[in-house]
Amino acid sequence: MGFTFSIADIAFSLSTVGGVISISNAYRHFLCKRQPEIDLRAHYVDPPYLKTKGVIFNADGNWTLDRINNKYVLNEYLNEFGPLPYKSAVFNADWTSGDIYLGQGRARQFFIEFPLEYPFNELFFINLLPKRQGFLIHGCGIVYNNEGLIFAGASGAGKSTMSKLWKKTEKASLLNDDRLAIRYIAKKWWVYGTPWHGEVRECMPQKSPLSEIYFIKHAKKNVLKKLSSSKAVSMLLSTSFVPFWDKKAMVGLLDIYSRLVRKIPCYELGFSPNKSVVEFLRGRL
């Protein structure tokens, strides 16, 4: 049993042996019939014990990323299961092939939650996208008059508020209110919707040419400030998801940021959380 999905113009298959995949509603929008370039497999067995060379990254004991030979090992932990991981995934060096193990009790239930839950989904794309001239950003994506607008910021910056305001606007559509993909393809920068939404439980698989990026914060009135290239790179670094455990990938990602800010205008936007900010921006687009 298997399915093929396309996210950010990257097609990947997800198959299982002996079980049934329960596809989350968000991922259903991303089903496709393309030939996959990446192969992921879910297994209904306990995670294998793999002796690694040491932890590359530890997310407060919730999950760890390790290396073994030429492969990456992602382990997820819950207190109920003790010191051993209750879910694991093993990916090859270029993240084009992976095995996900759904063991520890769930292995005996022939119906499981969608295998690509957090942190597997996020970590997979954080590592994969820089190899394909792209990255994930913490932002709300709007398509207005066929132009892609990103409103980026940390939790609480106002991404969901901005999404709700633009949803009511004629000729505007919402790609996602929380996580977006950006890629450079055919000499153009593109913004893509992803399945990983926030408070506004809507997401679209579409893409749009990227026009502008706004780094948002709440303010008493609407204020727009053009950012220098160096400041824009710094803001991208603070609002995107980066594989800082991979030195080569980080060098490549910083180069992607530098090239992006030379072509795409970036702004700091202080905004009042009402429809006035939409009119404020529409007046200059």
Backbone as a ProteinNet text record, in pm:
[ID]
protein_1_A
[PRIMARY]
MGFTFSIADIAFSLSTVGGVISISNAYRHFLCKRQPEIDLRAHYVDPPYLKTKGVIFNADGNWTLDRINNKYVLNEYLNEFGPLPYKSAVFNADWTSGDIYLGQGRARQFFIEFPLEYPFNELFFINLLPKRQGFLIHGCGIVYNNEGLIFAGASGAGKSTMSKLWKKTEKASLLNDDRLAIRYIAKKWWVYGTPWHGEVRECMPQKSPLSEIYFIKHAKKNVLKKLSSSKAVSMLLSTSFVPFWDKKAMVGLLDIYSRLVRKIPCYELGFSPNKSVVEFLRGRL
[TERTIARY]
85.3	0	88.6	54.3	137.1	68	124.7	73.5	191.7	163.2	265	214.6	301.5	269.8	368.1	325.1	415	408.7	523.9	535.8	653.8	630.2	734.5	794.8	710.1	752	849.1	844.2	923.6	826.8	828.7	736.8	803.8	732.6	787.1	678	718.6	625.8	634.9	523.1	517.4	442.9	510.5	449.4	461.5	379.4	385.7	381	420.5	410.7	324.2	211	128.1	39	24.4	-59.6	-132.4	-211.5	-291.2	-250.5	-217.8	-181.6	-307.8	-313.9	-422.1	-372.4	-414.5	-365.4	-435.6	-358.5	-418.5	-485.7	-588.3	-665	-577.5	-480.8	-395.6	-316.3	-265.1	-183.8	-266.2	-395.6	-478.6	-472.6	-454.5	-445.6	-317.8	-219.5	-88.7	-64.5	-168.1	-157.1	-135.4	-56.3	-29.4	-5.2	6.5	31.7	166.8	254.3	387.1	476.8	581.4	683.2	764.5	767.7	840.6	991.3	1056.1	1202.4	1260	1171.8	1212	1122.1	1182	1108.5	1115.4	997.9	989.3	904.1	943.9	874.1	843.1	718.6	678.7	673.2	732.3	740.5	665.5	594.1	518.1	598	716.9	802.7	867.3	917.5	986.9	1111.6	1147.9	1268.9	1390.9	1477.6	1599.2	1696.1	1773.5	1876.9	1998	2035.4	2148.1	2253.3	2372.2	2481.1	2535.4	2512.9	2553.5	2684.3	2737.8	2863.7	2842.9	2719.5	2691.9	2580.8	2515.8	2402.5	2450.1	2393.6	2421.8	2338.9	2214.9	2124	2026	2000	1905.9	1801.2	1674.7	1565.4	1501.4	1572.9	1521.8	1472.7	1537.4	1500.8	1379.3	1312.8	1194.6	1234	1339.6	1391.6	1539	1608.4	1751.3	1781.4	1883.5	1935.1	2077.1	2103.4	2233.7	2285.7	2413.2	2472.6	2523	2506.9	2567.5	2615.5	2745.9	2805.4	2763.1	2694.5	2653.7	2506.2	2446.3	2302	2271.9	2152.3	2101.1	1995.3	1996.2	1899.7	1824.3	1692.4	1607.2	1529.9	1546.6	1477	1382.4	1260.7	1161.1	1130.7	1117.4	1104.6	977.7	923.2	814.6	846.9	812.8	843.2	782.6	664.7	596.2	676.5	765.4	841.1	983.8	1016.4	1148.4	1257.2	1381.2	1496	1508	1433.7	1443.4	1346.1	1382.4	1290.8	1165.5	1052.3	929.3	899.8	964.4	958.7	1096.8	1134.6	1264.8	1252	1347.1	1356.7	1504.5	1534.7	1671.7	1670.8	1749.4	1754.9	1894.9	1903.2	2035.3	2097.7	2220.4	2298.6	2237.1	2169.5	2111.8	1960.5	1906.4	1766.7	1669.6	1709	1619.9	1555.9	1592.3	1536.2	1533.1	1423.7	1414.7	1320	1346.2	1261.7	1214.4	1082.5	1021.9	965.8	1002.4	962.9	860.6	741.2	629	602.5	697.8	685.5	628.8	669.4	631.3	479.8	413.7	269.7	190.7	224.6	154.4	185.6	297.2	335.3	231.4	154.6	54.7	-82.3	-98.2	-225.6	-215.6	-295.1	-277.7	-344.8	-357.7	-403.7	-327.3	-254.9	-169.6	-195.5	-144.3	-152.5	-59.9	-75.2	4.5	152.2	234.8	375.8	456.4	418.9	497.6	445.2	443.3	409.9	536.1	517	631.2	696.9	830.1	929.4	978.7	926	977.5	959.3	839.3	811.9	902.6	911.1	987.6	1136.7	1190.1	1333.1	1369.2	1281.5	1305.5	1320.2	1228.4	1233.4	1337.9	1368.9	1476.7	1607.3	1631.5	1754.5	1748.3	1630.5	1616.6	1616.9	1544.8	1524.2	1651.4	1748.4	1868.9	1944.7	1927.8	1991.3	1918.4	1802.2	1721.9	1691.6	1788.1	1779.9	1657.1	1635	1519.1	1532.7	1425.8	1422.4	1279.6	1256.3	1128.6	1135.4	1026.6	1021.6	895.4	906.9	796.1	717	615.7	545.1	408.5	330.5	199.8	220.2	159.3	174.7	43.6	44.7	-73.9	-43.2	-135.9	-126.7	-229.1	-180.4	-267.5	-236.2	-337.1	-316.2	-199.4	-192.7	-89.6	51.6	62.8	192.2	199.7	312.7	330.1	387.8	318.2	360.7	382.9	494	522.7	525	452.8	454.5	519.2	646.9	727	742	753.4	773.9	767.4	815.3	810	667.2	643.6	511.3	469.4	345.5	295	316	386	414.3	291.2	193	70.8	43.7	104.1	85.7	-59.6	-118.7	-257.9	-352.4	-324.9	-406.2	-398.9	-279.1	-262.2	-335.2	-330.9	-399.3	-549.1	-607.2	-751.3	-792.2	-708.4	-739.6	-736.3	-633.3	-621	-724.9	-769.6	-870.2	-999	-1024.2	-1146.6	-1127.9	-1010.4	-976.7	-999.5	-1064.2	-1088.7	-956	-949.1	-832.6	-714.9	-741.4	-635.4	-669.1	-567.4	-586.8	-473.6	-503.1	-409.3	-339.7	-205.1	-128.5	-114.3	-81.4	-61.5	-40	-78.5	-64	57.1	140	246.5	379.3	376.1	500	489.3	592	596.6	731	733.8	860.1	893.6	1021.6	1072	1174.5	1165.8	1265.4	1301	1423	1468.5	1470.2	1378.3	1364.5	1348	1419	1407.3	1424.3	1525.8	1562.2	1453.1	1366.9	1263.6	1255.8	1215.8	1189.8	1041	1009.5	871.6	840.5	716.2	668.5	561.4	566.5	477.4	400.1	275.3	202.5	254.1	238.5	276.5	158.3	163.4	54	58.6	157.5	181.4	126.6	-3.5	-72.1	-69.1	-112.1	-120.9	-265.4	-298.8	-433.8	-539.5	-508.4	-602.1	-583.5	-675.3	-657.1	-686.9	-614.2	-626.5	-487.3	-471.6	-343.3	-367.8	-283.8	-297.7	-166	-171.1	-48.2	8.3	-59.1	-18.4	112.4	167.8	285.1	255.8	341.6	327.5	464.4	486.8	611.9	621	736.2	753.7	780.7	703.4	714.6	782.7	738.1	793.2	787.2	876.4	876.8	866.9	772.9	754.3	783.2	868.6	894.6	807.6	708.5	600.1	614.2	550.5	537.8	416.6	355	240.2	285.9	201.2	232.4	102.1	111.5	-7.3	-55.4	38.7	0.6	84	42.6	110.2	233.5	348.9	476.6	557.6	610.1	687.3	828.3	927.2	1066.8	1142.7	1204.3	1284.8	1412	1445.2	1562.7	1683.2	1799.6	1923.8	1941.8	2028.5	2051.9	2101.7	2195.2	2251.4	2145.6	2061.2	1954.9	1851.8	1820.7	1723.3	1774.2	1902.6	1960.2	1949.4	1978.1	1969.5	1827.3	1729.2	1589.3	1545.8	1593.5	1562.8	1619	1739.6	1803.8	1724.3	1665.4	1593.1	1451.4	1397	1257.8	1244.8	1353.9	1345.6	1399.5	1379.7	1418.8	1550.5	1654.5	1788.1	1853.4	1927.7	2001.7	2138.3	2140.7	2267.3	2362.9	2318	2407.2	2488	2458.3	2523.8	2596.1	2728.1	2804.8	2793.7	2804.3	2796.6	2659.6	2554.6	2419.4	2400.1	2457.7	2443.2	2513.3	2629.6	2700.7	2615.2	2559	2472.4	2347.5	2291.3	2169.9	2195.5	2307.8	2341.4	2360.1	2412.5	2425.5	2287.1	2194.2	2057.1	1994	2009	1956.2	2013	2143.4	2209.6	2157.4	2139.6	2088.2	1942	1864.6	1723.2	1704.9	1776.9	1753.6	1802.5	1885.7	1926.7	1816.1	1721.8	1614.5	1476.8	1454	1321.9	1326.3	1245.7	1244	1197.9	1266.3	1233.2	1208.5	1105.4	1065	1040.5	1054.1	1002.4	866.7	764.7	628.2	571.9	553.5	477	332.9	239.6	102.8	0.4	-104.7	-220.1	-310.5	-352.8	-423.7	-569	-587.8	-720.9	-705.6	-815.6	-812.8	-735.6	-700.3	-626.3	-490.7	-429.2	-298.1	-309.3	-420.6	-440.9	-453.2	-531.6	-545.4	-414.3	-341	-208.9	-115.6	-113.8	-26.7	-81.8	-212.1	-271.2	-245.7	-236.2	-215.6	-80.1	14.4	147.9	185.5	100.1	133.2	95.9
-118.7	0	123.3	221	338.8	456.6	575.1	699.4	783.5	876.6	971.2	1112.4	1193.5	1331.3	1424.4	1548.1	1649.8	1772.8	1808.1	1927.8	2007.8	2134.3	2222	2162.8	2103.9	2042.9	1927.3	1863.2	1744	1628.7	1529.4	1416	1303.7	1251	1140.2	1037.3	913	804.5	766.6	719.9	668.2	536.2	428.5	295.8	226.9	122.8	44.5	-103	-182.7	-328	-379.3	-440.6	-503.2	-410.9	-286.8	-194.3	-98	-11.5	85.6	225.7	311.2	449.4	532.2	602.5	697.5	835.5	883.5	1011.3	1126.7	1219.7	1337.8	1422.2	1497.3	1576.4	1674	1735.8	1834.2	1770.9	1650.7	1585.2	1541.5	1522.5	1479.3	1578.7	1707.4	1809	1794.1	1719.9	1711.3	1577.9	1494.3	1370	1401.7	1319.8	1344.5	1212.3	1219.8	1101.1	1108.7	1193.6	1208.2	1090	1075.3	975.5	1024.6	950.2	999.1	996.3	1096	1100.6	1061.3	1044.6	1006.9	894.3	797.3	678.5	666	672.1	654.7	532.1	456.4	332.2	329.4	295.5	282.4	134.3	100.1	-39.4	-57.9	-170.3	-201.1	-294.3	-251.6	-328.2	-230.5	-283.4	-198.7	-138.3	-16.3	44.8	-43.1	-57.4	-135.8	-60.9	-133.7	-69	-46.3	80.3	115	187.6	134.4	198	313	434.7	552	608.4	704.2	767.5	878.2	908.4	1015.7	1105.5	1173.4	1259	1387.5	1417.2	1543.8	1655.5	1620.9	1721.3	1653.6	1720.5	1668.3	1775.2	1746.4	1841.3	1818.6	1858.6	1850.6	1711.7	1608.6	1472.5	1418.5	1503	1457.6	1379.2	1427	1353.3	1386.3	1295.6	1315.1	1282	1346.9	1316	1264.6	1143.4	1079.2	1044.7	1005	955.5	813.6	730.9	598.5	571.3	551.6	536.9	653.9	626.6	732.6	766.6	734.3	752.3	839.2	899.7	976.1	894.3	901.1	828.2	928.2	931.8	1017.9	930.8	954.8	879.7	971.2	921.6	998.1	923.8	999.8	938.4	984.6	895.1	927.1	863.7	932.3	878.9	741.1	718.1	591	471.8	495.7	386.7	377.1	458.4	448.3	508	459	520.2	484.7	384.1	345.5	427	455.6	530.7	449.9	519.4	449.2	461.6	558.6	569.9	609.9	558.3	592.3	605.3	674.8	681.6	681.4	613.6	606.7	657.6	763	823.3	808.8	798.7	794.4	934	943.4	1066.6	1185.8	1164.3	1278	1290.9	1216.8	1227.3	1191.9	1101.6	1058.8	924.2	861.6	732	719.8	665.1	654.6	546.1	491.3	391	444.1	439.1	488.2	368.4	357.2	241.4	285.1	226.3	264	154.2	122.4	9.4	43.5	-36.1	-18.3	-14.8	-125.9	-134.2	-103.1	8	40.6	-60.7	-131.2	-229.1	-339.3	-361.8	-469.5	-419.8	-290.5	-234.5	-209	-262.2	-248.3	-123.6	-24.6	107.5	207	299	391.7	534.3	628.7	767.2	788.8	900.9	927.9	925.8	849.1	834.6	963.8	1057.3	1179.6	1288.4	1258.3	1358.2	1434.2	1542.8	1610.1	1512.2	1503	1587	1529.4	1410.5	1346.2	1435.1	1491.5	1572	1694	1765.4	1889.7	1864.2	1767.3	1739.2	1692.6	1611.8	1561.7	1676.3	1771.9	1881.3	1985.5	2003.8	2095.9	2052.2	1921.8	1869.2	1856.8	1829.7	1804.6	1932.3	2034.6	2153	2228.6	2249	2320.6	2251.5	2120.6	2047.9	2071.1	2134	2165.3	2314.6	2395.1	2540.7	2596.6	2551.6	2600.1	2585.3	2625.3	2614.1	2632.8	2595.7	2617.3	2746.6	2822.1	2945.3	2947.8	3006.1	3019.6	3142.7	3123.2	3238.4	3205.8	3308.1	3300.7	3339	3262	3287.8	3328.6	3440.9	3493	3508.9	3469.7	3499.4	3608.3	3722.7	3835.4	3885.7	3885.6	3925	3848.3	3718.3	3628.6	3660.7	3732.1	3760.7	3693.3	3628.2	3560.8	3653	3666.6	3750.2	3661.8	3680.9	3606.3	3702.7	3666	3740.4	3649.4	3672.5	3581.6	3633.9	3541.3	3580.2	3460.7	3479.2	3373.6	3358.1	3258.3	3238.3	3364.2	3407.7	3527.2	3655.1	3648.7	3770.1	3820.9	3731.9	3775.5	3706.9	3590.8	3522.1	3476.8	3419	3373.4	3492	3599.3	3720.8	3774.7	3779.9	3828.3	3736.6	3607.6	3512.8	3538.9	3558.2	3580.7	3710.6	3813.5	3941.2	3930.2	3862.1	3850.9	3755.9	3657.7	3563.8	3634.3	3747.6	3823.5	3918.9	3917.3	4014.2	3955.9	4031.7	3988.2	3968.4	3866.5	3831.5	3780.9	3744.1	3690.5	3548.1	3464	3326.9	3291	3201.1	3162.5	3031.8	3033.4	2911.3	2833.1	2902.3	2841.5	2953.4	2932.9	3039.8	3021.5	2917.4	2892.1	2847.2	2758.1	2706.9	2705.9	2761.8	2771.1	2719.2	2678.4	2642.1	2747.8	2778.5	2870.1	2793.6	2804.7	2740.5	2831	2811.8	2882	2781.5	2800.8	2708.1	2789.1	2749.2	2813.3	2964.8	3006.1	3147.3	3232.8	3168	3240.7	3189	3278.6	3240.5	3211.4	3097.6	3053.5	3029.7	3059.2	3025.3	2917.1	2818.1	2702.6	2686.5	2643.1	2599	2464.2	2434.4	2305.5	2250.5	2124.1	2068.3	2109.1	2185.7	2208.1	2343.2	2348.3	2473.6	2500.5	2621.7	2660.3	2671.9	2785.7	2807.6	2806.2	2863.8	2863.3	2730.5	2641	2502.7	2486.7	2563.5	2555.5	2555.4	2482.4	2483.8	2444.3	2494.5	2469.5	2417.3	2326	2274.2	2364	2474.8	2560.1	2634	2691.2	2777	2909.7	3007.6	3138.8	3202.1	3282.3	3359	3447	3445.8	3523.6	3669.2	3758.4	3900.2	3978.7	3957.9	4033	3949.3	3982.1	3918.3	4027.5	4009.2	4102	4028.2	4085.1	4031.5	4111.8	4045.3	4117.4	4121.3	4223.9	4236.6	4325.2	4306.1	4388.4	4531.3	4627.6	4768.8	4846.8	4970	5053.8	5108.2	5120.7	5167.6	5092.7	5100.7	5028.7	5105.4	5040	5103	5002.3	5047.8	4961.5	5016.9	4929	4970.7	4873.1	4924	4840.1	4797.8	4669.5	4616	4609.9	4632	4612	4463.1	4429.4	4288.2	4211.2	4269.6	4199.9	4177.9	4279.3	4265.2	4162.6	4161.3	4065.1	3922.6	3900.3	3766.4	3725.4	3818.1	3790.2	3752.4	3821.4	3793	3658.8	3626.9	3496.1	3384.5	3404.5	3304.1	3281.1	3387.4	3375.3	3322.3	3325.3	3282.2	3155.5	3102.9	2979.7	2862.9	2743.8	2620.5	2573.7	2568.6	2548.1	2420.1	2350.1	2229.9	2267.3	2335.6	2388.9	2279.8	2154.5	2041.7	1998.9	2058.9	2021.3	2144.8	2151.2	2269.2	2297.8	2195	2214.8	2268.1	2213.3	2259.8	2404.3	2442.9	2579.5	2678.9	2642.7	2729.2	2749	2640.1	2649.1	2730.5	2717.1	2790.2	2939.7	2977.6	3119.8	3179.9	3100.2	3146.4	3164.9	3073.9	3086.4	3214.9	3240.7	3364.6	3487.9	3487.4	3604.1	3630.8	3525.9	3543.4	3587.4	3535.7	3571.5	3720.2	3772.9	3912.1	4011.5	3966.1	4055.1	4071.2	3978.4	3981.1	4012.5	3969.9	3984.3	4091.5	4197	4301.6	4245.1	4282.8	4237.8	4359.7	4350.9	4464.5	4420.1	4513.8	4497.9	4566	4493.4	4546.8	4543.8	4663	4675	4698.1	4617.6	4631	4632	4706.8	4709.1	4592.8	4506.8	4383.4	4405.2	4478.4	4497.8	4515.7	4529.5	4530.4	4648.4	4746.5	4861.8	4820.1	4714.4	4673.4	4616.8	4550.4	4497.7	4612.9	4713.3	4828.6	4905.1	4911.2	4976.4	4912.2	4779.3	4708.3	4704.7	4687.1	4685	4815.7	4923.4	5052.8	5066.4	4976.4	4987.7	4868.4	4765.1	4648.2	4667.6
0	0	0	-83	-87.4	-152.4	-130.3	-185.9	-232.2	-323.6	-367.1	-340.7	-281.9	-248.7	-319.2	-340.7	-394.5	-304.6	-247.3	-164.9	-217.5	-250.1	-304.8	-431.9	-515.1	-642.3	-622.1	-505.9	-479.6	-455.7	-543.3	-532.4	-454	-355.7	-277.6	-250.4	-250.1	-221.4	-74.7	-20.6	115.1	110.4	144.4	138.3	273.6	294.3	416.9	382	478.5	465.4	579.4	546.6	648	726.8	686.3	760.9	669.6	729.8	656.7	700	605.5	636.3	655.1	765	787.9	747.1	631.2	579.3	649.8	702.4	764.2	656.8	697.7	601.5	524.9	593.6	527.8	414.3	436	333.4	212.7	228.9	115.8	0	32.7	-73.1	-155.3	-103.7	-167.7	-236.9	-245.2	-320.6	-467.8	-535.9	-677	-749.2	-881.7	-963.4	-1033.3	-984.7	-1045.7	-1010.9	-1090.7	-1060.2	-941	-830.8	-712.9	-732.4	-674.4	-674.6	-539.8	-441.6	-306.1	-258.9	-191.4	-147.6	4	69.5	213.8	243.9	347.2	380	529.4	564.4	704.8	740.2	855.5	899.1	1031.3	1042.2	1162.4	1253	1288.2	1377.7	1474.7	1585.4	1680.7	1616.7	1655.3	1599.5	1624.7	1526.1	1546.7	1637.6	1711.6	1792.1	1702.9	1687.3	1601.2	1684.1	1685.1	1759.1	1675.5	1720.2	1644.1	1697.9	1624.4	1663.9	1766	1794.6	1890.2	1840.4	1931.8	1898.5	1831.5	1715.4	1647	1707.9	1740.8	1795.7	1890	2003.9	2103.1	2130.7	2098.2	2117.2	2253.7	2358.1	2495.5	2532.6	2479.5	2514.2	2442.2	2360.6	2286.7	2161.7	2095.2	1980.4	1962.4	1897.9	1872	1726.6	1673.9	1541.4	1557.7	1505.4	1516.4	1377.6	1372.6	1249.2	1270.1	1167.5	1166.8	1025.3	1011.3	878.5	791.1	681.3	588.6	603	715.9	731.3	852.7	849	961.3	1033.8	1165.5	1247.1	1334.4	1318.2	1398.8	1496.9	1626.3	1730.8	1806.9	1832.6	1907.8	2037.5	2149.1	2281.1	2351.7	2435	2527.4	2661.9	2768.6	2901.6	2924.4	2867	2887.5	2836.5	2742.4	2681.9	2734.6	2834.5	2894.2	2806.8	2823.3	2755.2	2606.9	2561.4	2420.6	2335.9	2211.2	2124.2	2093.3	2086.7	2050.6	1901.5	1835.7	1690.1	1640.8	1522.7	1464.4	1314	1255.3	1109.5	1071.8	963.3	913.4	769.4	741.6	609.2	552	419.6	357.6	357.9	310.2	324.9	253.2	140.1	67	88.4	183.2	222.9	110.3	21.2	-87.3	-60.3	50.7	85.8	237.5	290.6	434.9	480	598.8	661.8	795.8	817.5	940.5	1016.4	1143.8	1224.6	1329.3	1323.6	1410.1	1512.9	1594.3	1685.3	1820.4	1921.7	2061.1	2080.8	2053.5	2075.4	1950.8	1885.8	1762.9	1654.2	1667.4	1566.7	1553.9	1659.6	1655.5	1613.5	1602.8	1558.6	1409	1328.1	1184.5	1129.6	1216	1174.2	1259.6	1200.2	1274.3	1230.1	1308.2	1265.4	1145.8	1080.2	961	998.2	926.3	964	960.5	874.4	862.3	955.3	1084.3	1184.4	1223.1	1300.3	1361.1	1458.1	1465.9	1397.6	1265	1223.5	1103.3	980.1	964	844.9	837	949.5	950.9	929	1001.7	990.6	850	791.7	656.9	557.7	561.2	464.7	499.4	627.5	664.7	599.7	597.7	538.8	387.6	335	191.4	107.6	151.1	67.5	31	122.4	81.2	-30.9	-44.1	-153.7	-285.8	-277.5	-395.9	-404.2	-362	-372.3	-301.5	-177.5	-104.7	45.1	115.1	260.5	309.9	436.1	503.3	583.3	581.4	657.9	742.8	861.2	954.4	912.4	829.9	777.5	720.6	704.6	638.9	492.3	401.2	258.5	193.8	124.7	56.3	-91.9	-175.6	-318.5	-348.2	-393.2	-422.7	-563.4	-650.5	-790.7	-852.9	-822.1	-876.1	-827.8	-717.9	-657.1	-520.2	-491.5	-364.8	-259.5	-147.6	-36.1	86.1	155.8	277.5	395.5	502.2	626.9	731	756.3	838.1	980.4	1073.8	1212.6	1304.6	1424.9	1525.9	1576.7	1660.1	1718.3	1793.2	1769.8	1834.9	1757.9	1644.6	1566.9	1492.8	1468.9	1401.5	1269.4	1246.1	1116.9	1097.7	1200.8	1188.8	1174.9	1247.5	1235.1	1093.3	1037.4	900.3	802.1	825.2	737.7	735.7	853.5	862.2	794.7	807.5	743.3	591.5	536.4	391.5	332.6	410	358.9	318.6	380.5	350.7	233	173.1	68.8	-69.9	-155.1	-292.8	-366.6	-447.5	-529	-445.2	-319.4	-234	-192.5	-184.2	-137.1	-41.6	51.2	156.2	120	118.3	97.3	227.7	334.3	465.2	565.5	690.8	790.3	881.1	858	953.8	892.7	793.6	734.2	582.9	520.5	374.5	326	200.2	136	31.8	19.8	-82.5	-164.5	-298.1	-383.4	-501.3	-552.3	-672.1	-786.6	-881.9	-994.4	-1122.6	-1226.7	-1358.3	-1349.1	-1271.9	-1258.2	-1193.8	-1113	-1040.5	-896.8	-806.2	-668.6	-654.1	-589.4	-574.3	-426.5	-389.1	-255.4	-269.9	-180.5	-186.9	-56	-68.2	49.2	94.7	222.8	280.2	360.4	401.7	482.4	628.9	671.3	813.7	856.6	873.8	906	1055.6	1091.4	1230.7	1273.3	1333.9	1387.1	1277.9	1163	1049.5	976.8	993.3	949.6	800.4	720.7	575.8	514.2	406.1	335.1	190.5	103.1	-40.3	-96	-193.3	-253.6	-362.7	-393.6	-503.6	-475.1	-580	-568.8	-636.9	-609.1	-672	-684.2	-789.2	-793.3	-668.7	-603.4	-481.2	-516.5	-456.4	-486.9	-375.2	-250.4	-137.7	-10	84.5	215.7	321.9	414.9	525.4	656.5	739.2	871.5	968.5	1025.7	1091.8	1243.7	1300.8	1445.6	1473.9	1588.5	1625.6	1656.5	1619.1	1643.5	1655.7	1703.8	1719.1	1585.2	1491.5	1358.9	1255.2	1130.4	1023.1	977.5	990.6	953.9	872.2	758.8	669.6	653.8	668	656.1	567.6	462.3	372.8	444.9	434.3	502.7	410.3	467.1	392.2	366.4	273.7	241.3	362.2	437.3	553.4	661	684	783.9	737.7	608.2	555.7	571	545.6	564.2	710.1	800.8	943.6	983.8	928	959.5	901	782.3	723.8	811.2	858.8	943.2	1071.4	1126	1252.5	1236.3	1114.4	1094.4	1010.2	959.5	881.5	963.3	911.5	979.3	918	998.3	942.6	996.1	911.4	954.1	1009.9	1126.1	1176	1223.2	1221	1251.6	1129.1	1013.7	887.8	832.6	852.2	813.1	663.8	580.7	436	394.9	454	422.4	466.4	580.2	628.6	537.1	486	391.4	266.5	217.6	99.5	126.3	245.8	280	289.4	347.1	354.7	215.5	123.6	-15	-77.6	-48.6	-98.6	-45.7	84.9	142.5	71.8	51	-9.2	-149.5	-226.3	-362.2	-361.4	-265.9	-258.9	-229.2	-129.9	-89.4	-194.2	-285.8	-395.1	-498.7	-501.2	-601.2	-542.5	-417.8	-357.1	-248.9	-259.7	-156.6	-21.9	84.6	219.4	307.9	392	473.7	618.2	708.7	843.7	846.4	893.1	893.2	1034.7	1092.3	1215.1	1175.4	1230.8	1181.4	1294.5	1269.6	1358.1	1317.4	1410.9	1374.8	1333.8	1225.7	1169.2	1018.1	948.6	802.4	743.8	827.6	775.7	718.4	772.8	722.6	581.7	551.2	416.3	317.3	351.9	263.8	251.6	360.4	362.1	261.3	256.3	163.4	22.3	8.8	-125.4	-199.9	-124.9	-188.4	-254.3	-223.9	-282	-367.7	-371.6	-451.5	-598.1
[MASK]
+++++++++++++++++++++++++++++++++++++++++++++++++++++++++++++++++++++++++++++++++++++++++++++++++++++++++++++++++++++++++++++++++++++++++++++++++++++++++++++++++++++++++++++++++++++++++++++++++++++++++++++++++++++++++++++++++++++++++++++++++++++++++++++++++++++++++++++++++++++++++++++

